């Protein structure tokens, strides 16, 4: 069951990337992100209400109350993730999805580097090999990008993508601190994290997009609410898989990275993106490297 749930989560995450791409084509970035975040928050509001009325109604979604300090720490997590999403959405708006999604899938590599440098963790030989393969695949992607006149050193949208991926890795390390060291209840944190996201985004929306809304037009599309909804349910299924007694977190995490396959093939089949077979072979190598990093974790 937990393997099926993990693959379901990966499929939902892949659809999440596809909905982002179709929502952002020719559209203003910040209102798309804000509207999607609103719908993502609405996924968790009913569960918070149920937990408040009857805490034992849904044992799997038990949501103990958090302290004010824990709320402040969760708000900081939402701020980090919101910044990551803003950068990544701009990258998704202007870059091929067959480049964006694979690079985003390298976040476990950055998280691992952070764990080594900041938390004093060590790498085993298989992880070092996985790092080498992932870095090689990343370099090959940069070579492919040059064929499409995309510089991996000077293109501002690629730099945004780097920043978004880096902040996603920081968020992963911060999650480990909040859940592993401070023992904040994960269900409650996930729910409030989703609610705080649009709160964090609102000032950016009002200050940056609203004054320029006539030039930078926003068109509502049916795929926009699906961004937040698919992400919310992907996380819900992910936590459900982790709650299974015999589940292995390393395998669950590795399977989640397979989500990149969905947007890749959508980009290849429906968006007419270039150098698909070359990118696909590099993607296979990158996923192999990421799998080695994750599956060999202790």
N, C-alpha and C positions, 0 to 999 in steps of 0.2 A: 504493500500500500504506500509506504513512504517513497519508494522509487517512482511510482505513478504520480504521486503528489509533487515530487521534485520536478519531473518532466512537465507536469501541468504548469507549475510556476514558471519554468523556463519558456514554455509556449506563450504564456501571458506576458512575460517580460519582452519577448520578441515582438508580440503584437503591439505592446506599449511603444516600442521604438518605431514601428511602422506608422502607428497613429500619430506620433510626433511629427514624422517626416511629412505626411500628407496634410496635417494641420498647419504646418509652418510654411508650406510652399506658397510664396507670394503673400505672406501674412505677417503682421506685426508680432514680434516675439513675446514681449512682456504680457500683453493681454491674453495670448494663447496660454502661456505658462500659468498666469494667475487664475484663469477660468478652469483650467485642468486641475489646479491645486484645490480649488473650491469643491469640485466634484470628488476629488480624492479624499478630502476631509469628510464629506457627507457619507462616505462609506463607513466611517468609524463612529459617527455620532449616534446612530441607533444602538450600537453595542455599549457605548458609554452610558446611555440612558438605561438600558436593560440592566447593566451592572450596578447602577445606582439604585434602581427599584428592587431588583432581586439579584444579589451578587452571585448566587449559586444557580441561576437559571441556565447558564451555558458554561459548564466547568472549564472547557477548553479556552474560553475567552474571559476567564476570571480576571478582573481589573481592580486590584487593590488601589486605595488612594495613594497619591504621591505627596510628599512634603513640598513646601514652597521652594526649598533649595533644589529638589529634584525637578520641579517645573522649570526653574531657571536654567538648569543644566540641559534639559530637553529643549528649551527655547534656543540655547546656543547650538545644539545639534541641528535644529531646523534652520538656523541662520547659515551654518556651514553648508548644508545640503541645498538650500535655496541659492546660495552663491554658485555652487557647483552646477545646479540646473540652469541658471541664467547663462553661464558660459557655454554649457553643452548645448543648450537650445539654439544659441546663436550659431554654433558650429554646425548643428544639424540643419539649420535654415540655409546655410550657404555652401555646404560641402556634400559630396556624394555619401549616401548612407553606407555604401560598401567600404568606405574608409572610416567613417565616424564610429560605427558599431564595433568593429574589431579593435580599434584603439581603446575605446571605453572598456572593452573586455580585459584590458591589461591592468586594471585597477588592483587585482590581487597581488601583482608584482610590486606595485608601489606600497601596498599595505605591508607586504612582507619586508620590504626595505625599511619601512618605518618601524616595524616590530623589532628588527635587528638593531637599528641605530638608537631607538628611543626606549624600547622595553627590554633590551639585552637578550633577545632571543637568538638562537643559533640556527644555522642552516645545515641540513644533511646533504650528502653528495647528490641525491636525486633532485633536491630543490635547487642546488647550484646549477645542475644540468638544465632544469626547467627554466631558470632565469636566463641562461645563455641562449636557449632556443627562442624564448620570448623576445629577447633583445634583438637576435638575428632576424626574426620575423618582422619586428618593428622597423628595422633598418631596410628590409626588403620592401615594406609598405611605402617607406619614404622614396625609394627608387621608383616605385610604381606611380606615386603621386607626381613625380616630375614629368612622367609621360602625359599627365593631364594638366601640366603647368601649375601644379600645387607644390609650393616649397614647404617642406616640413620645418624649416628654420625661420622663414620670413613671412609666411602667410598668416595674417592676423586671426583668421578663423581656426587655423590649426593651433595657434597659440592659445586661443580660447579653449579649444578642445583639450590641450595639455593642462590648462588651469582647472577645467572642470573635472578631469580625470584625477588630478592631484588632490583636489578637495574631496572627491569621492573616497580616495584612499585614506585621507585624514579622518573622514567620517567613520570609516571602518575601524580605525584605531580607537576613535573616541567611543564607538559602540562597545568595543571590548572593555574599555575603562568603565563605562556606565553600567554595563550588564555584568561584567566579570568581577570588577573590584567593588563598585558601589552597590551592586545587586538591586538596581532599579527594576521593578516588575516590567517585563518586556512588552506585554500586551498594553498596559496603561501608557507606557512611553511611546509605543508605536501610534496609538490613537491620538495622544496629545501632540506628538511630533507632526502628524498629518494636519491637525487643526492649526498649529502655529505657522505652518508653511505660508498660507495665504496672508496671515497677519504680517509676516516678515516681508512678503513681496509687495504689499499694498503701497508703502511709501515710494518704492522704486517705480511702480506703475503710475502713481500720481505725479511724481517729480520728473520722470524721464519720458514716459510715453504720452501722458495726457496733454501736455502743451503742444506736442507735435502730431496729434491724432489725425489731423486732416491730411498731412503728408504721408504718415505712416499708418495706413488704414488697417483696421481689424475687421475681419469677416468671420462670423461664427460658422463653424462647420460641425457636422455630427460627430466627427472623429475627435473633437477637442474634449468633450466630457469622457470619452472612452480612454483618454490618456490617464486621467486620474483614477478612473474606475478599475482599469486593468492593472495598474500599479498597486492599488489597494488590495485587490484580490490576489495578485501575485505574491505579495508579502504575507497575506493571510494564509494562503496555501503553503507557503514556505515555512511559516511558524508551525502550522499543523503537521507538516512533515517532520520537523525537528522534535515535535512532541511525541512522535511514535517511539515506543520504548527501544526498539531495535535499530533505529535510524542512525546513520553515521554522518556526522556533520560535514566531514571532508568530501564525501561523495555527493551529498546534497548540494554543497557549494559548487563543486565541479560541474554538476549537471545544470545548475542555474546558469553557468557561463555558456552553455549551449544555446542560450536564447539568441545569441548573435547570428545564428544560422538563419533565423526567420527573416529579419530585415535584410540580410545579405541577399537571399534569394528573391525577395520582393524587389530590391533594387535592381537585381540582374534581369528579372523577367518583365517587370512592369515600368521601370523608370529609365530603361535604356542606358544604364551606366556602363562605363568602358572598362576594358581589360579584366573582365569578370573571371576568366579561368585562372589567370595569373594571381589575382587577388584570392581566389578560392584556395589555391594551393598554399599560399602564404597563411591564409586563415587557418587551414588545417594544422600547419606547424605551430601557429600561435596558440591554438586551443590545446594542442598536445603539451606545449610548455606550461601553460596555465594549469592544466590538469595535473602535471607532475608536481607543480608547486603546492597545489591544494591537497591532492590525495596523499602526499608524503608528509603532510603536517602531523604533528603529534597529537 
